[in-house]
C-alpha cells in the first residue's frame, strides 16, 4: 500500500494454492518491506477453522519460509528484493462458503536479523470459487447468485441468509466486508472508484465473490488491472457490466463473466438468445424492501425463461440481480 508521502507500506496477503477436500497449500506473501542488508524471513501459523455458525476442532499449521518472492511493482530498489513468501499445509481444510463461513487465524511475522519488518494477526478465509463453462461454481457445485442491490446499512446478515440472497453493493467498505466474512453473506461489489486499490482490498475478503467493472471498461484497462492485482486476486472473479439492450460485446481477456443490465420493462436484445462464451448474469432494477427485491430475482428468472422460449441452447443465466 502506498502512503500519501509515496512510501510503500508492508502488506501481507494470503493465496490459496493447490487444494482439495483433504489438503490445502496456503501461501502467505509479504510485500512492500523496507530495505535491509539481510534477506527477510517469514514465519507464523494458521489456526482453525472457526465460525460462529459451526463448532470445529481447531488445528494449527506452521508457516515455512520459502525465501524472497518476486518483487514486481512493489517498489523495491534495483537488485534488492523486498518481499517474502511462506507456506502452510492444512489437512482437512475448512473452506469459506455462505453456509459455513470458516476462517483461520493468521499470525505472521517477517524479520531481517533482529528487526521485525511486518506482522499481522487477523482472520482469513479460504474459498474455492471459479467458472465452469457458462456457470459459476463454489465448492464443487453450481452457484447461482440471487443478488439484492442494497446499501451497507441494509446488510442485516440474518435476513440475507434467510433469503439465500447475495448483497450487491457499490464500493463496499472494509468494515462491511469484514462483517460479511463473519456472517456468511456473499457480496457482489460494483466498482465505481479506482479499481486497482478496490480489488486489492476486496481480495482479502472471502465474502467478496465478484467485482463488477463499469460499462465501457476496455481491454487495455482490464489488462492493466490484472497485472496489478494478479498476486492478490485469488478466487475473486471479475465481471463486466454490459448493456442488455445491445448484442453481447467482445469480451476483454481476463473477464470471468458478464453482468447484463436491463431497463425496467424491457427484455434483452435478441442476440442474447445465442449464449455468450462465458457466464452471464442478468440485472434489472427493482424497488421495495429487501424481501421484495429478492423476489424480483425469481421474477426476472421466469421472465427470461419465457423470453428465451424454445430457443434454449442448453445453457442458463449464471445469476439474477
KEKE-3310 file (N, C-alpha, C; in steps of 0.2 Angstrom, whole numbers, plus 5000, padded with zeros to 4 digits):
npx = (5004:5003:5008:5003:5014:5021:5028:5030:5020:5021:5013:5003:4998:4986:4986:4978:4984:4987:4974:4962:4948:4955:4967:4976:4987:4993:4999:5008:5011:5022:5024:5032:5041:5053:5069:5083:5099:5099:5091:5074:5064:5050:5038:5026:5009:4994:4978:4964:4949:4937:4921:4906:4895:4896:4904:4920:4935:4949:4965:4983:4993:5010:5020:5031:5046:5049:5058:5064:5051:5046:5048:5041:5030:5032:5040:5053:5070:5083:5090:5088:5077:5061:5052:5043:5040:5029:5024:5010:5003:4987:4977:4962:4955:4944:4934:4928:4911:4895:4886:4894:4904:4919:4934:4952:4964:4977:4993:5007:5024:5038:5055:5071:5087:5087:5077:5059:5050:5037:5021:5006:4990:4976:4960:4957:4949:4947:4943:4935:4931:4925:4924:4915:4912:4898:4894:4895:4904:4905:4913:4912:4900:4886:4884:4872:4870:4857:4855:4853:4852:4858:4861:4875:4869:4858:4863:4859:4863:4856:4844:4848:4854:4843:4835:4843:4851:4862:4872:4872:4883:4888:4905:4909:4914:4929:4925:4912:4914:4921:4912:4903:4911:4912:4898:4894:4889:4887:4895:4893:4902:4901:4911:4916:4925:4943:4949:4961:4965:4953:4951:4962:4959:4947:4951:4956:4945:4934:4921:4918:4914:4913:4919:4912:4916:4915:4903:4909:4923:4938:4949:4962:4962:4957:4968:4978:4973:4973:4987:4991:4984:4986:4994:4986:4973:4967:4953:4943:4931:4931:4919:4910:4901:4887:4877:4861:4852:4859:4868:4878:4894:4911:4923:4934:4950:4953:4941:4929:4915:4900:4889:4874:4864:4848:4834:4820:4806:4809:4816:4831:4842:4839:4850:4855:4850:4858:4870:4883:4901:4905:4900:4885:4876:4861:4854:4841:4833:4824:4812:4806:4806:4819:4815:4806:4814:4822:4813:4811:4821:4818:4807:4813:4821:4810:4804:4815:4816:4804:4805:4816:4811:4808:4820:4830:4847:4854:4859:4860:4856:4868:4866:4855:4851)
npy = (4994:5011:5026:5043:5050:5044:5033:5015:5004:4990:4974:4960:4946:4932:4918:4905:4890:4874:4863:4852:4842:4836:4842:4857:4869:4884:4900:4913:4930:4943:4960:4975:4978:4986:4992:4981:4975:4962:4946:4945:4935:4925:4919:4910:4905:4896:4894:4885:4878:4892:4897:4906:4900:4886:4872:4867:4857:4865:4866:4868:4875:4877:4890:4889:4896:4902:4909:4924:4932:4936:4954:4962:4976:4982:4992:4989:4993:4993:4977:4973:4963:4966:4957:4943:4925:4913:4896:4886:4870:4864:4851:4842:4855:4869:4877:4893:4897:4904:4896:4890:4899:4897:4902:4906:4909:4920:4922:4930:4935:4945:4945:4952:4949:4955:4963:4967:4967:4967:4962:4952:4949:4941:4936:4925:4920:4905:4901:4892:4895:4897:4896:4886:4881:4890:4893:4898:4891:4885:4878:4865:4864:4871:4888:4900:4916:4926:4941:4956:4972:4984:4995:4998:4999:4991:4979:4967:4953:4941:4941:4941:4929:4921:4923:4917:4926:4936:4950:4965:4978:4995:4999:4993:4995:4992:4988:4983:4972:4964:4961:4954:4943:4936:4934:4926:4931:4933:4944:4954:4966:4982:4991:5008:5016:5018:5005:4996:4999:4996:4982:4976:4978:4971:4958:4952:4947:4934:4935:4943:4939:4943:4955:4969:4977:4994:4998:4999:4998:4995:4983:4986:4993:4983:4973:4980:4981:4968:4965:4972:4966:4953:4944:4945:4942:4929:4919:4928:4934:4943:4953:4961:4975:4976:4982:4976:4979:4979:4969:4955:4960:4961:4952:4958:4950:4941:4944:4936:4935:4941:4955:4958:4972:4977:4988:4993:4984:4980:4968:4957:4961:4953:4945:4940:4928:4918:4910:4919:4917:4914:4914:4923:4935:4942:4958:4968:4983:4986:4990:4992:4983:4973:4959:4960:4964:4953:4943:4948:4944:4930:4933:4939:4929:4920:4928:4929:4916:4913:4923:4918:4905:4892:4893:4889:4884:4874:4880:4892:4907:4914:4920:4931:4947)
npz = (5000:4996:5004:5008:5006:4997:5001:5002:5011:5021:5017:5019:5012:5008:4998:4990:4986:4978:4981:4989:4995:5006:5008:5008:5001:5007:5004:5010:5008:5009:5005:5000:5009:5020:5015:5018:5025:5025:5020:5020:5032:5033:5045:5055:5059:5054:5061:5065:5057:5061:5066:5068:5066:5067:5076:5077:5078:5081:5072:5070:5058:5054:5047:5034:5028:5012:5006:4997:4987:4970:4967:4959:4956:4968:4973:4976:4977:4964:4962:4975:4984:4991:4997:5004:5006:5013:5017:5022:5026:5026:5033:5030:5027:5031:5021:5015:5014:5011:5018:5028:5035:5036:5044:5046:5059:5056:5060:5057:5054:5049:5048:5048:5052:5068:5067:5066:5052:5047:5052:5056:5063:5061:5055:5041:5026:5016:5000:4987:4972:4956:4937:4927:4911:4907:4919:4936:4949:4966:4979:4972:4967:4957:4958:4959:4960:4969:4968:4978:4977:4987:5001:5013:5026:5026:5026:5034:5042:5046:5039:5025:5025:5028:5016:5007:4999:4989:4993:4984:4982:4981:4979:4992:5009:5020:5033:5032:5023:5031:5041:5033:5030:5042:5045:5034:5022:5005:4994:4980:4972:4966:4956:4957:4959:4960:4952:4955:4968:4975:4971:4977:4990:4992:4988:5000:5007:5009:5007:4997:4982:4968:4958:4949:4935:4928:4915:4898:4901:4895:4885:4887:4899:4908:4906:4912:4925:4929:4929:4940:4951:4951:4960:4971:4968:4969:4971:4968:4957:4941:4934:4920:4917:4906:4892:4891:4881:4869:4857:4864:4869:4862:4873:4885:4887:4902:4909:4919:4919:4912:4916:4913:4910:4912:4906:4916:4912:4900:4888:4884:4870:4855:4851:4862:4864:4859:4867:4876:4877:4890:4908:4911:4920:4924:4926:4933:4937:4953:4965:4982:4998:5006:5005:4994:4984:4983:4979:4967:4959:4956:4949:4938:4933:4929:4919:4909:4906:4899:4889:4882:4878:4866:4861:4868:4872:4879:4890:4904:4913:4923:4935:4944:4947)
capx = (5000:5006:5006:5002:5021:5024:5032:5027:5019:5021:5007:5003:4992:4986:4985:4976:4987:4984:4969:4956:4945:4959:4973:4977:4993:4992:5004:5007:5016:5023:5027:5032:5045:5058:5076:5088:5105:5098:5085:5068:5062:5043:5036:5020:5005:4987:4975:4957:4945:4932:4915:4901:4889:4898:4909:4925:4941:4955:4972:4987:4998:5016:5022:5038:5049:5051:5063:5061:5047:5047:5045:5036:5030:5031:5044:5060:5076:5086:5095:5086:5070:5058:5046:5045:5034:5029:5019:5007:4999:4981:4974:4955:4953:4938:4934:4923:4905:4890:4883:4899:4909:4925:4940:4958:4968:4984:4998:5013:5029:5043:5061:5078:5091:5083:5071:5053:5048:5030:5017:4999:4986:4969:4956:4957:4945:4950:4937:4936:4926:4928:4920:4915:4908:4894:4891:4899:4905:4908:4914:4911:4893:4885:4882:4868:4868:4851:4858:4849:4855:4857:4866:4878:4865:4853:4866:4857:4865:4851:4839:4851:4854:4836:4833:4848:4852:4868:4872:4875:4885:4893:4911:4909:4920:4932:4921:4906:4916:4923:4906:4900:4915:4910:4891:4892:4885:4891:4895:4895:4905:4901:4917:4915:4931:4949:4949:4966:4965:4947:4952:4967:4956:4942:4954:4957:4939:4931:4914:4918:4914:4913:4920:4910:4919:4910:4902:4914:4930:4941:4954:4969:4961:4957:4975:4982:4971:4975:4994:4992:4981:4987:4996:4981:4966:4964:4947:4938:4930:4930:4914:4910:4894:4886:4870:4857:4848:4863:4871:4884:4900:4918:4924:4941:4954:4953:4935:4926:4908:4896:4883:4869:4860:4841:4830:4814:4800:4812:4819:4837:4842:4838:4856:4857:4847:4864:4874:4890:4906:4906:4894:4881:4871:4856:4852:4836:4832:4818:4810:4803:4810:4824:4811:4803:4820:4824:4808:4811:4826:4814:4803:4817:4822:4804:4803:4820:4815:4798:4808:4820:4807:4810:4827:4836:4853:4857:4863:4855:4859:4873:4863:4849:4852)
capy = (5000:5017:5031:5050:5053:5040:5027:5009:5001:4982:4971:4953:4943:4925:4915:4898:4886:4868:4861:4848:4841:4834:4846:4864:4873:4891:4904:4920:4934:4950:4964:4982:4978:4991:4989:4980:4972:4954:4944:4944:4928:4925:4914:4911:4900:4897:4890:4885:4884:4894:4900:4907:4895:4879:4871:4863:4856:4869:4863:4873:4873:4881:4893:4888:4902:4900:4914:4930:4931:4942:4960:4965:4983:4983:4997:4988:4996:4988:4972:4971:4960:4967:4953:4936:4921:4907:4891:4882:4865:4862:4845:4843:4862:4871:4882:4898:4897:4907:4892:4888:4904:4896:4907:4904:4914:4920:4925:4930:4940:4945:4948:4953:4949:4956:4968:4965:4972:4967:4957:4953:4944:4943:4931:4925:4914:4902:4900:4888:4898:4898:4896:4880:4883:4896:4894:4899:4885:4886:4871:4859:4864:4877:4893:4905:4921:4930:4947:4961:4979:4987:5000:4995:4999:4986:4972:4963:4946:4936:4942:4939:4922:4918:4923:4915:4932:4939:4958:4969:4984:4999:5000:4991:4997:4986:4986:4979:4966:4960:4959:4949:4937:4933:4932:4922:4934:4934:4951:4956:4973:4986:4996:5014:5020:5016:4998:4993:4999:4992:4975:4973:4977:4966:4951:4949:4946:4929:4936:4947:4934:4945:4963:4971:4983:4998:4998:5003:4996:4992:4978:4989:4994:4976:4970:4984:4979:4961:4965:4975:4963:4946:4940:4946:4941:4923:4916:4933:4934:4949:4954:4967:4977:4977:4984:4971:4982:4979:4962:4954:4963:4957:4952:4958:4944:4942:4945:4930:4934:4947:4957:4961:4976:4978:4993:4990:4983:4978:4961:4958:4961:4946:4942:4936:4921:4914:4911:4921:4911:4914:4915:4929:4936:4947:4963:4973:4987:4985:4994:4988:4981:4968:4954:4962:4964:4946:4940:4951:4939:4925:4935:4940:4922:4917:4932:4927:4909:4914:4926:4913:4900:4886:4894:4887:4880:4870:4885:4896:4913:4912:4923:4936:4953)
capz = (5000:4995:5008:5004:5005:4992:5004:5001:5017:5021:5016:5020:5008:5008:4992:4991:4981:4976:4986:4988:5002:5012:5009:5005:5002:5008:5003:5013:5004:5012:5000:5002:5015:5020:5013:5024:5022:5025:5017:5025:5033:5036:5050:5058:5059:5053:5066:5063:5056:5066:5063:5073:5064:5067:5081:5074:5082:5078:5071:5068:5053:5054:5040:5032:5024:5005:5003:4994:4981:4965:4970:4954:4956:4975:4975:4978:4974:4959:4964:4981:4984:4997:4998:5007:5005:5017:5015:5027:5024:5030:5032:5031:5027:5031:5016:5017:5010:5014:5023:5033:5034:5040:5044:5050:5062:5053:5064:5053:5056:5044:5051:5044:5058:5074:5066:5063:5046:5046:5056:5056:5067:5058:5052:5034:5023:5010:4996:4981:4968:4949:4932:4923:4906:4907:4926:4942:4954:4973:4982:4969:4965:4953:4962:4955:4965:4968:4971:4981:4977:4994:5004:5019:5032:5025:5026:5040:5040:5047:5033:5019:5025:5027:5009:5002:4995:4989:4993:4978:4985:4977:4983:4999:5013:5023:5039:5029:5020:5037:5044:5029:5031:5048:5045:5029:5017:4999:4991:4973:4973:4959:4957:4954:4960:4957:4953:4957:4975:4977:4971:4982:4997:4992:4988:5006:5010:5006:5006:4990:4977:4961:4957:4943:4932:4925:4907:4894:4903:4888:4886:4890:4906:4911:4906:4917:4932:4930:4930:4946:4956:4949:4965:4976:4966:4972:4968:4967:4950:4938:4929:4916:4916:4899:4891:4888:4875:4864:4857:4868:4866:4863:4880:4886:4891:4909:4912:4920:4917:4910:4920:4908:4913:4908:4908:4918:4907:4893:4888:4881:4863:4853:4850:4868:4864:4857:4873:4876:4878:4897:4911:4910:4925:4922:4932:4932:4943:4956:4971:4988:5004:5004:5003:4988:4979:4982:4975:4960:4956:4954:4943:4932:4930:4925:4913:4904:4903:4894:4883:4878:4875:4863:4858:4873:4868:4884:4894:4908:4916:4929:4941:4944:4951)
cpx = (5004:5004:5006:5009:5025:5028:5027:5026:5019:5014:5008:4997:4992:4983:4984:4980:4983:4980:4964:4953:4949:4965:4973:4984:4991:4998:5003:5013:5016:5027:5028:5037:5051:5065:5080:5094:5105:5092:5080:5066:5055:5042:5030:5016:4998:4983:4967:4955:4940:4927:4910:4895:4890:4904:4914:4931:4947:4961:4976:4992:5004:5017:5029:5041:5051:5056:5060:5057:5049:5044:5041:5036:5029:5036:5051:5065:5079:5091:5093:5078:5067:5052:5048:5039:5035:5024:5017:5003:4993:4979:4967:4953:4946:4937:4928:4917:4900:4886:4887:4904:4915:4931:4946:4961:4975:4988:5005:5018:5035:5049:5067:5083:5086:5078:5065:5051:5041:5027:5010:4996:4979:4966:4956:4952:4948:4944:4939:4930:4929:4922:4921:4910:4905:4891:4897:4899:4908:4907:4911:4903:4891:4882:4879:4866:4861:4853:4853:4853:4853:4862:4869:4873:4860:4856:4865:4858:4860:4846:4842:4852:4848:4833:4837:4850:4859:4868:4875:4877:4889:4899:4911:4915:4923:4928:4915:4908:4918:4917:4903:4904:4913:4903:4889:4887:4889:4890:4897:4896:4905:4906:4916:4920:4937:4950:4955:4966:4959:4948:4957:4964:4951:4945:4955:4951:4935:4924:4913:4919:4916:4914:4917:4913:4914:4909:4907:4922:4933:4946:4960:4968:4961:4964:4979:4980:4973:4983:4995:4989:4982:4989:4990:4974:4963:4959:4942:4937:4929:4924:4914:4903:4893:4879:4866:4853:4852:4865:4877:4890:4906:4920:4932:4944:4954:4947:4932:4919:4905:4890:4879:4864:4854:4838:4823:4809:4803:4816:4826:4836:4842:4844:4858:4854:4852:4868:4881:4894:4908:4900:4891:4876:4867:4854:4847:4834:4825:4817:4807:4808:4815:4820:4808:4808:4822:4819:4808:4817:4823:4810:4807:4819:4816:4803:4808:4819:4809:4801:4812:4816:4810:4817:4832:4841:4857:4861:4857:4859:4863:4870:4858:4850:4847)
cpy = (5006:5023:5038:5052:5049:5034:5021:5006:4993:4980:4964:4950:4935:4923:4907:4894:4879:4865:4856:4847:4839:4838:4852:4867:4881:4895:4911:4924:4941:4954:4971:4983:4983:4988:4987:4976:4964:4952:4943:4937:4928:4918:4915:4905:4901:4892:4891:4878:4886:4897:4901:4903:4888:4878:4866:4862:4860:4865:4869:4871:4879:4884:4891:4893:4899:4904:4920:4929:4937:4948:4963:4973:4985:4989:4996:4991:4991:4984:4970:4969:4962:4964:4946:4932:4915:4902:4887:4876:4863:4856:4846:4850:4863:4877:4887:4897:4901:4903:4890:4893:4903:4901:4904:4910:4914:4924:4925:4936:4939:4948:4948:4954:4950:4960:4965:4970:4972:4961:4958:4948:4945:4936:4931:4919:4912:4899:4897:4890:4899:4897:4889:4881:4889:4897:4896:4893:4887:4880:4865:4859:4871:4882:4899:4910:4924:4936:4953:4967:4982:4992:4996:4994:4994:4979:4969:4956:4941:4936:4939:4932:4918:4917:4920:4920:4934:4947:4961:4976:4988:5001:4999:4993:4991:4984:4982:4973:4961:4957:4953:4942:4933:4930:4927:4925:4936:4941:4951:4964:4976:4991:5002:5019:5018:5009:4994:4993:4995:4985:4972:4973:4971:4959:4948:4947:4940:4930:4940:4942:4937:4953:4964:4978:4987:4997:5002:5002:4992:4987:4980:4990:4988:4973:4974:4982:4972:4961:4967:4970:4955:4942:4940:4943:4935:4921:4922:4934:4941:4949:4961:4969:4979:4979:4979:4973:4981:4971:4961:4957:4959:4958:4953:4952:4946:4943:4938:4929:4941:4948:4961:4965:4978:4984:4990:4989:4980:4971:4962:4959:4954:4942:4938:4929:4916:4915:4914:4916:4911:4916:4923:4930:4942:4951:4967:4977:4986:4989:4989:4987:4975:4961:4954:4961:4957:4942:4942:4947:4933:4927:4937:4934:4919:4921:4930:4920:4909:4918:4922:4908:4894:4887:4892:4883:4876:4874:4889:4902:4911:4915:4929:4941:4958)
cpz = (5000:5000:5004:5003:5000:4994:5003:5008:5016:5020:5016:5017:5008:5001:4993:4985:4979:4982:4984:4995:5008:5013:5006:5006:5002:5008:5006:5011:5007:5007:5003:5008:5015:5018:5019:5021:5022:5022:5022:5026:5036:5040:5052:5058:5056:5058:5065:5060:5062:5063:5068:5072:5065:5073:5077:5079:5079:5077:5069:5063:5053:5047:5039:5027:5017:5002:5000:4988:4976:4968:4965:4955:4963:4977:4977:4974:4969:4963:4971:4981:4991:4998:5001:5007:5010:5015:5021:5023:5029:5028:5034:5032:5028:5026:5017:5011:5014:5020:5029:5032:5038:5039:5048:5053:5059:5058:5060:5055:5051:5048:5047:5050:5064:5073:5063:5058:5045:5050:5055:5061:5065:5056:5044:5032:5017:5006:4989:4976:4961:4944:4928:4917:4906:4914:4931:4947:4960:4976:4979:4966:4961:4958:4958:4960:4963:4972:4972:4981:4984:4996:5011:5025:5032:5026:5033:5039:5040:5041:5027:5019:5024:5020:5004:4997:4995:4989:4987:4981:4980:4982:4990:5003:5017:5029:5037:5026:5026:5040:5040:5029:5036:5048:5039:5024:5011:4996:4984:4973:4966:4960:4953:4955:4957:4958:4956:4965:4978:4977:4975:4989:4997:4991:4994:5010:5006:5004:4999:4985:4970:4962:4950:4941:4928:4917:4904:4896:4897:4890:4889:4897:4910:4912:4912:4924:4934:4932:4937:4952:4956:4956:4971:4974:4968:4968:4967:4959:4947:4933:4926:4915:4909:4898:4887:4882:4869:4863:4862:4865:4866:4870:4881:4889:4898:4913:4913:4918:4915:4915:4916:4911:4909:4911:4911:4913:4900:4894:4884:4873:4861:4852:4856:4869:4862:4863:4872:4878:4885:4901:4911:4916:4922:4928:4929:4938:4946:4962:4976:4993:5001:5001:4996:4982:4978:4978:4968:4956:4953:4948:4937:4929:4926:4918:4907:4902:4898:4888:4878:4874:4872:4860:4862:4870:4874:4888:4898:4910:4922:4935:4939:4949:4951)
residu = (UNK:UNK:UNK:UNK:UNK:UNK:UNK:UNK:UNK:UNK:UNK:UNK:UNK:UNK:UNK:UNK:UNK:UNK:UNK:UNK:UNK:UNK:UNK:UNK:UNK:UNK:UNK:UNK:UNK:UNK:UNK:UNK:UNK:UNK:UNK:UNK:UNK:UNK:UNK:UNK:UNK:UNK:UNK:UNK:UNK:UNK:UNK:UNK:UNK:UNK:UNK:UNK:UNK:UNK:UNK:UNK:UNK:UNK:UNK:UNK:UNK:UNK:UNK:UNK:UNK:UNK:UNK:UNK:UNK:UNK:UNK:UNK:UNK:UNK:UNK:UNK:UNK:UNK:UNK:UNK:UNK:UNK:UNK:UNK:UNK:UNK:UNK:UNK:UNK:UNK:UNK:UNK:UNK:UNK:UNK:UNK:UNK:UNK:UNK:UNK:UNK:UNK:UNK:UNK:UNK:UNK:UNK:UNK:UNK:UNK:UNK:UNK:UNK:UNK:UNK:UNK:UNK:UNK:UNK:UNK:UNK:UNK:UNK:UNK:UNK:UNK:UNK:UNK:UNK:UNK:UNK:UNK:UNK:UNK:UNK:UNK:UNK:UNK:UNK:UNK:UNK:UNK:UNK:UNK:UNK:UNK:UNK:UNK:UNK:UNK:UNK:UNK:UNK:UNK:UNK:UNK:UNK:UNK:UNK:UNK:UNK:UNK:UNK:UNK:UNK:UNK:UNK:UNK:UNK:UNK:UNK:UNK:UNK:UNK:UNK:UNK:UNK:UNK:UNK:UNK:UNK:UNK:UNK:UNK:UNK:UNK:UNK:UNK:UNK:UNK:UNK:UNK:UNK:UNK:UNK:UNK:UNK:UNK:UNK:UNK:UNK:UNK:UNK:UNK:UNK:UNK:UNK:UNK:UNK:UNK:UNK:UNK:UNK:UNK:UNK:UNK:UNK:UNK:UNK:UNK:UNK:UNK:UNK:UNK:UNK:UNK:UNK:UNK:UNK:UNK:UNK:UNK:UNK:UNK:UNK:UNK:UNK:UNK:UNK:UNK:UNK:UNK:UNK:UNK:UNK:UNK:UNK:UNK:UNK:UNK:UNK:UNK:UNK:UNK:UNK:UNK:UNK:UNK:UNK:UNK:UNK:UNK:UNK:UNK:UNK:UNK:UNK:UNK:UNK:UNK:UNK:UNK:UNK:UNK:UNK:UNK:UNK:UNK:UNK:UNK:UNK:UNK:UNK:UNK:UNK:UNK:UNK:UNK:UNK:UNK:UNK:UNK:UNK:UNK:UNK:UNK:UNK:UNK:UNK:UNK:UNK:UNK:UNK:UNK:UNK:UNK:UNK:UNK:UNK:UNK:UNK:UNK:UNK:UNK:UNK:UNK:UNK:UNK:UNK:UNK:UNK)
# end
